[in-house]
Amino acid sequence: MNKSDLSRTRKLATTVLKLKGTDPDQWLYDQYQAVIDENTDIIVKALGQAAKNPLAANALNNANASVERSQQHE
């Protein structure tokens, strides 16, 4: 998969969702929320480890910042 493939797939899926009367932003939010809901145990465990270890907390913050920067460039 490259950026062109991703863009083409995103456009097609967005068009299909709109044709079905589904808000693409709401659908995407629901998908993200499902991942979070399905992985609550992992999230809680990671946050617990970060709270116990300042270095882990710093790494988690750095990883989050990196993800946010990459999303801004999409």
Order of alpha helices (4+ residues) and beta strands (2+ residues): alpha-alpha-alpha-alpha
